[in-house]
Structures are given as C-alpha cells and as structure tokens.
Amino acid sequence: MFTRSQTSKKLCFSFHRHKSHFSTYIVGEKPVLVRDFIHSALYDPKHGYFSQRSRSVGVLERSIKFNQLEGRKAYMKHLDEIYKRSDTSWFTPVELFKPWYAHGIAEAIMRTANLSVPLQIYEIGGGSGTCAKGILDYIMLNAPARIYNAMTYTSVEISPSLAEMQKETVGGVHSHLSKFRVECRDAADRSGWGDAKQQPCWVIMLEVLDNLPHDLVYSENQVFPWKEVWVEKQPDKESLSELYMPLEDPLIKCCNEIVELDKNQSVSIARSIWSKVFPKPRRCWLPTGCLKLLEVLHEALPRMSLIASDFSYLPDVSIPGERAPLVSTKKDGCSLDYNSYLDAKGDADIFFPTDFWLLERMDHYCSGWMKPHGDNSTKQGKKRRTLVLDTSAFMEEFGLPTKTRTKDGYNPLLDDFKNTKFYLSVPTHNIK
C-alpha cells in the first residue's frame, strides 16, 4: 500500500471548497519561474492552498487504539470513518500514529544528542503541533528533569492559521508552554534566523520537502542543453503556458550542477548516440526550494543535526518529468488529480517525491564538503554523517512498533508506509 495519494483517492468525504481563480493573480504581465508559481499557489497569504485551508492537515480527536483493531480490514474501515467525519484533505503519519511516531523521533534525538548542553530543537512546517507535543511529552516523561527544564522547542511555520493551531495543541500541557514558541515566517528566508548560532541543535522536517517549490528544466532531446521553464499568461489572460529560456538562474544552475556531479563521460557518450536513434524531449524537476532551505540552515545553524521524513515515491503521477509532482484537489468530496501543475489555482495541493540520493548530495554541498565542477581546492573530510532509512527500519530501531500493531499482527506503520523514508544528518568533527 502506498500512502497519501492512494489513500485520498479511496476515501471520499464532504468538503466545502471556495472557488478560486488564483492563477491569474500568480502570473502578472511578466513571466515567473516555475518555483515562484508553485510557491504562490501553495503559500500566498490570501489565496494559497495552505493559507486558505487551516485544516489542510488534519487533527485526530483521539489516538487510534491499534491493539483493539482486528487487522488491516478493520483499520481501513476505521480510517474511512475518520475521513468521512473530517473536513481535512489528509492525515500525516505523525497524526495517524500519535503519540508513537513523535516518540520514535524523540528517542532518536535523545540517543544521539549532546545532553551536556541545553537541548535546542527547531521544527520546520510543524503542521498541527502534534509532533512538537509528542516530543515534549516524551522528553518530559523519559529524560532527566534537567534536560526537559532547560530545553527549547521552536516551530518555524509559514502559515498563520497552522501557527495558532500549534500553540493550542502544545498548550494542552501547561509546562510545555515555557519551552515552546512559534515563529511565523518562511524558514528559507535567511534574515529570519538572525546571526549564525554556533550551539548544537536539532532540526526536524516531516513532510516538508514534498511541498517545497521546485523548478522545471526542459531539453529538446537527450543531448541539447537544458532550458529553464517560466510560466506566462496567454494573450487571452485566462490561461497559462510555458516559456523556455536559456539556463541563467543561479539557483537552478547550482541545483542542476549537483545533479550532474556523478555523471561520467561514458554516460554522456551513450546518451549522445541514443539521442540520434531515439530523440525525445526531456523534462526534469529540480528541488531548488530544498537547496535554498539547506543553504540557509547550514549558514544559520552550522552545528545542526537534521531529521527529515518524506515520500520517496508517489504512485499514479500523470505529470511528465523526472521527480514530477502530484497535483491533487477535492471535488464533490472526492480526490481529483490534475494532469498539469498549471491547473493549481490555490485550491490544489502540489507535492513532490523526495530523491533521497540527491538530498544527501545537496546536504554535503551546502555543508561545504562536496565541490562543484572545476573547483580543484583541497577537499577536507566530510562535514556530515548521513543515513537514509525506510520508515519501518527507523521505527523498529527508535520507536515502539508494538503500539501500532493490530490483533492479527498487521502493523500499518511498518507495512503501509513503504514509500516513505527518514534522512538523518549530523555534523562531524570537520566543521569549523
């Protein structure tokens, strides 16, 4: 079973949607890069998907008692009932498996953190606040009192409505309030972080990478150079189209360079021969939003440790291109997938699969270890220790899988989330 998109297709429920013609606001008289189009479609303060819908990420009234369910059939029926009662688009894993999912993350932090200094945690895109509350609960109950009393937990949230929801969720335990704060801002904006902080800290990003803006590059065949894609209004002012320009944007060029780092000459020769026999256009989605965020985090928090979890694969994607997104909305209470990202008008979620191989390389690049082409400077040792784990492997190591197991042994956390992974990255002694 694949999560998120497949589940939402099966479950239909009542959802009242406000009509939006936002695409005409996203693109003015001048063309915009694809990443700017996506950012506005998702995060515009007035018309963006996450700004319009405070319930774009749902909150369960109570935790699911997995041990009381007979098996998979009973679990799916229970999940169906939850969606029918809810006005949300989907439930995140940390919500479906609360508090156990957050407890697993907290245990991973406790095992590897330097507890001789105050524990500092930043969460980016904290959703409903369920992860923050679960981690604070776990540390309060399982760590020495001095750890809990001295710790700080900062949520960096771009959505004002979700920021308020997080305060309400965490505030359910009064002692958490003195340790928790929400900063309503864009985590990718360097100015919001202030001066670089040299203290060790943890950064958590759960299902954040999939909603970060991406850029799109296009080539007429396998050997022609890439062109960056812009979005422009058609003369009728009602529809949008793509415009292909020479590769000039610094962020796109940098991201593309990281993608191309490990490609050797023999691959290029083979591609040249193949393009003459079977020429075809290429489209590639680049996680420029992730690259920008990592650059900011490495500069602002040079001694951070990172835990990120996201989708490594999305089924039934009809939009063309490598690492292409799924664009999904709700119509008449059911999920509807679009065939073009240009159809996103502020009423649709746009989410991408995460290429964890590329994520690791961008992390090394932003740390200053991985060098671009033509840089012959001396390469020091790696500045990051990194690890990619399937969700099941992560939870078996750090979590309590027995808590999400049904009577017949079926475990949705371990058995269903096959298309999700965890990425762990910690600093080595080679950082400055």
Salt bridges, closest charged atoms under 4 A:
GLU29 OE1 - LYS237 NZ 2.91
GLU61 OE1 - ARG62 NH1 3.96
ASP80 OD2 - LYS84 NZ 3.30
GLU95 OE2 - LYS98 NZ 2.82
GLU107 OE2 - ARG111 NE 2.87
ASP137 OD2 - LYS133 NZ 2.79
ASP137 OD1 - HIS176 NE2 2.63
GLU164 OE2 - LYS167 NZ 3.36
GLU183 OE2 - ARG181 NE 3.11
GLU183 OE1 - ARG185 NH2 2.84
ASP186 OD2 - HIS39 NE2 3.87
ASP210 OD2 - ARG4 NH1 2.42
ASP215 OD2 - ARG35 NH1 2.64
GLU242 OE2 - ARG283 NH2 2.72
ASP249 OD2 - ARG35 NH1 2.93
GLU260 OE2 - LYS263 NZ 3.71
ASP262 OD2 - ARG361 NE 2.87
GLU299 OE2 - ARG190 NE 3.32
ASP316 OD2 - LYS9 NZ 3.53
GLU322 OE2 - ARG323 NH1 3.32
ASP337 OD2 - LYS9 NZ 3.31
ASP347 OD2 - ARG17 NH1 2.98
ASP349 OD2 - ARG4 NH2 2.39
ASP355 OD2 - ARG323 NH1 3.19
GLU360 OE1 - ARG361 NH1 3.56
ASP363 OD1 - HIS298 NE2 2.66
ASP363 OD2 - ARG384 NE 3.91
ASP390 OD1 - LYS421 NZ 2.59
GLU397 OE2 - ARG111 NH1 2.79
